[in-house]
Amino acid sequence: MKHFVTLLLNLTVIAGLAQCTFTPTISPNSVILCPNSSEVLTTEVCDSYQWYKDGSPIPGATQQTHSVSYFEDGGSSFSVEATLNGCTEMSGSVLVDGWVFLLPFVMHAGDEPFSVGPNGSTYCEGDTALLILMPPYDTNIQWTNDGVPIPGATDDTLVVTTPGNYHVTGAPSLCPDFVQQLGVILSVDFWPAFQPTIIEIGDMLCIYPNDFTWHQWYLDGEPLSGGECITPVVAGSYTVSATYLKNCGPGISEPYDFFLGIADRTTTTQLFVRPNPANTECTITSSLPIQGPWTLTDMAGREVRQGRFNGCTQCSMELGEVEGGNYLLTVSDRSVRIAVVR
């Protein structure tokens, strides 16, 4: 009888030490969250539950499911203890991870800018700038100019040929709802070629300014040899093309019409701007008095400033409050382009 009781006790202890007939699992078994996102962990139907985070019980987490989020739970391991028919078993752990992305940045390509400064990049007219949003931001891309979405500009590369203030938003394809903004505005400007002027000095026609690095005279569009000054002996339309150090170019002058025996003075009524590009001030010059109202408009035709010239031949114009860019000065029926730099 004693041996039977001992055997019964031993069988009872072994039964008490036996594992449950089930092992809880967690679904999904691999979690990588996008920023600002969440996921629901779930296990099989049992009688009761207790969820754990990094080995510690989570207060109040006693349901079949448990929600985890990117910022609160990324990098932690989760498990669940489940009880069924009086038997309690612990699941394996599941790591909740999260995607980490660098901040968006844009690479510049295409033609080399004429200058790069704190206010943006400046190119010569006719150049092409390429703005490229770098990976992993390749989804839900939208480029804007002056805050307005550019129709169809949803590719990673934006081709820029006109001045503007450009910006872009986009998301990684892994997390298409994680749309991020570029942290800066990309200001792009385009300067016209610096335009030389033909001036009279005695019987000669000369290039002004004379600090050019290259030049070419033309008579009726055909190349003509000559230095800084030439003495015209053939009637026709004279022009000169010149390149200046640290300026876009080459630029070509307004035509100077010359007749045998006398130069055509009507060309001297053209407006000339010095310096051009200008910073805070420039001088508008003409051999005849400049009389009447004037307007300064941007390249979109918007009026920026207005005033009146009262018979001056060298008229000063303040540009201190004018933003950098290209403008058109119009006086009566005459116009001249002005580039303002900052």
Secondary structure, 3 states (H helix, E strand, C coil): CHHHHHHHHHHHHHHHHCCCCCCCCCECCCEEECCCCEEEEECCCCCEEEEEECCEECCCCCCCEEEEEHHHHCCEEEEEEEEECCEEEECCCEEEEECCCCCCCEEEEECCCCEEECCEEEEECCCCEEEEECCCEEEEEEEEECCEECCCCCCCEEEECCCEEEEEEEEECCCCCCCEECCCCEEEEEECCCCCEEEEECCEEEEECCCEEEEEEEECCEEECCCCEECCCCCEEEEEEEEECCCCCCEECCCEEEECCEECHHHHHCCEEECCCECCEEEEEEEEEEEEEEEEEECCCCEEEEEEEEEEEEEEEECCCCCCEEEEEEECCEEEEEEECC
